[in-house]
Amino acid sequence: MLLYGRNPVLEALKDGRVTEVLVARGVEEAFVRDLQAFDVRVKFAPRIELDQIAGTTQHQGVIAEVEDLAWATLDDILDRAEARGEDLLIVLLDGITDPRNFGAIIRSAEVLGAHGVVVEERRSAPLSPVVAKTAAGATSYLPVAQTKNLPRLMDQLKEDGVWVYGAAGEAAQDVGRTDLSGKVALVIGAEGEGLRRLVREKCDALVRIPTRGQVQSLNASVAAGILLYEAARTRGTK
């Protein structure tokens, strides 16, 4: 897989997943030295060649050939929480098909202390270079897993003592007044559509983010970031 963007490439280098790096001529020497600190071949090319390879001008002057991103498992996520000695905090995505939203949610989840993200196989953006670029390197650290059936997974988590909160703009319960300590799953729905009926019914509670403007809904990744912050605050980590 081709990966582009400085933070994603540097994190992949730290993770040992890079086989070759292509750098645009004229990139500052300090960044080139950062790349050369790793045992990897660095090649130089005109910036327009990187534009053509990446299919975008947003590559920040670097493209790396890396091993494909691999899906984790639910056990990987549970093991991460256990290894840290923490109550599980997991993010469940119901129909997030925009890769930039997907990547931004992964980034927020990693930064704010979640143990993993889970998507439904047929209702998600794939793990792609755009996701990795938007996640700014977080895909190197945070387990991201798939499930065949999200409502069934929610039942499984609830049987294990996880409290499941779904984000819904019309909910009566304010997330800022919700205790998100203990084992928690946060469920984020698709842009525009929100949570599917069955997913909504499987939640233990629905919570809303209070808004004051004329636009009544937040971008899915922004909503996820706010819920994750509230969970981190409740747990005393922020």
N, C-alpha and C positions, 0 to 999 in steps of 0.2 A: 504494500500500500504506500502511496505517496502522501507524506505529511508535510504541511507547510505552516509557517508562523514561528516566530522565535521561541516563545515559551513552550509550545508543544514539542518543537524539535529538541530543545535543550533537555526537557524532561524525558523524552524518549532516549536521548543519549545517556542520561543518568541511569536509565532503566536497562541499557544495553541492547536496545531493539533496533538500532540504526546500522545499516550496512554501508551507506554512502550519503554524503551531503553535497548538494549543489547550491552554490552561493552566487548571487548577482555581483558582477564586477562593480566596484565602487562602494561596496558595503564597508562601514567603518572597521578599522583594523582591530579595535578592542573586541568586537563581536567575533571576528574571525579567530582571534586568539582563544576566545572561549570555546569555539568549536574544535580547534586544534588541540585543546587540552585533553580531548578524548581520543582513544585509539580508533580513528575512523578516517576514511579517505575523504578529503575535501576537494571538490572540483569547482572551477569558476566558469561562468557563462554570462553573456549579455542578459540584462534584466528582461528584455522582450522574450527571450527563450524561456525564462521561468514563468512569464505571463502565459505563454502558450501551453507549457506543461501542466501548470496548475489550473488553467482555465479561469484565472482570476488575477487581478493586479494586487490582491490583498494578501500576498504571501510574505511580505516584510523582508524580501530579499533572500529567502532561504527555503529550500525544499529538501526533504530527506526521504530516502527509501527505507521503509521500516517493515518489520513483521506486521501482518494484519492484526488489528485489535481483536482480542478474543473475548467472548462473553464469559463472565464469571457464573457461579452457581449461587443459589440461595444459601447453601452451606458456607460458601466463602464469606458471605455477608454476616451470617450468624457467628462464624468463627472470629471475624474481625471484632465484633462487639465483645465476645467472650475474652479475646486476647487483651483487650483494653480494660477489661473489668468494668464495662459500662452497660447500662440498659440499652437495648436495641433502639436505634433510630433509623428508620428505613423510609425511602420515598418510593411510592408506587405511581406509575404514570399510566393514565387511561387515555390513550389515543393521541399522544404527542408525536405528531408526524413531521413537524418542522425541525430540521436538524440543528438550527441555531438555538431554538428553544431547548431542545434536548441537551445540547452541549452546555448551555448556560445553566440549566438545572443541575447537571453533573458537577459543574464548577462550584455552584453555591452549596451543594450537598457536601462536597469534599471540604470546602473552606469552613463550613459551619458545623462540622463534626458528625455528619451522618455516616452510617456504616455501609451504605450501599443504595443503589437505585435498581428498581425492577420494572420492566416493561412487558407488555403482552406481545407475543411474537408477531401477530398479524396486524397490530395496531400501533406500530412505532416506526420512527425513522431508524435506518440501520446505523451501526457504528461506522461512520465514514470520516474522511479527512475533514469535512466541514464541522462535524460534531467535535472531533479532536481539537481543531483550531479554536472553536468557540469555547471549549472547556479549558483552554489555556494550560494544558498539561495535566489536568485533573484525572484524565482517563488512565494515566500511568499509576495512579494511587488508589482510586476508588473502584470497588467491584461494581460492575453493571451487569445485571442478569436478565434473562428472559423467562417468562412463564407462558405456558400454553393457555391458561385460563386464569385471569386476574381475580374474578370473584371467588373461585375455589382457593386460590392462594390466600385471599383475605380470611376465609374461614379457617385455614390452617394456622395462620398467624394468631387469630383470635383464640384458637384452642390452646396456643402456647402462651397465652396471657398478654398478647399485644393489643393495645387499644388503638382502634383505627379511626382516624379523623379525615373526613373528606372536605375539600375546599369548595364552598358554594356561596355565591354572592348573595343569595336570598336567605341564607341561614340566619336563625335568630341569635345564635351563640357567637359572641365576639372572640376571635382567637386571642386577643390581648388579655382576656379575662379567663383563659382556659389553661388548666394545669397540664402541661405537656411533658411532665416528668414520667418516669417509669418507661416501660416498653411501649414504643409509639410507632405507628405507621402513618405517614401523611400521604393522602391520595390527591393527585392533581389531574384535572380533566382537560380535555382538548379545548383549543381556542374556539370560542363561539358556542360549541355544543355543551361544554361542561362535562360532568360525570354522566355516564350511562345509567339508566334506571336501575339495573341490577347492582351495579357497583355502588350507587348511592344507597340502595337498601341494605347493602352489606356493611356499611360504615356504622360504627358505634355512635358517632355524632358528626354533624355537619357544622363547620365553622366558617365565619365570614371575616373578611378584612374590611374594617370601616372605611368608607370613602366619602369625600366631600365635594368632588367635582361633578360636572354634568355627565361625564363618561362613567358608566356604571360598572365597568369591568376592567381588570388588570390583565396585562400580558401574562401568560401561563408561567413563564420563567420568573417574572417579577413576583407573582403570587407565591411561587414555591420558595423564593428567597426570603420573603417576609415570614412565611410559616416556619421555615428552618431557623430563622433568627429568633423567633418567639420560642421555639423549642430549646434552642441553645440558651436563651436567657432564663427560661424556666429551670433548666438544669444547672444553672450557675456557671456555665462555661463562657459566657460573654457578659 
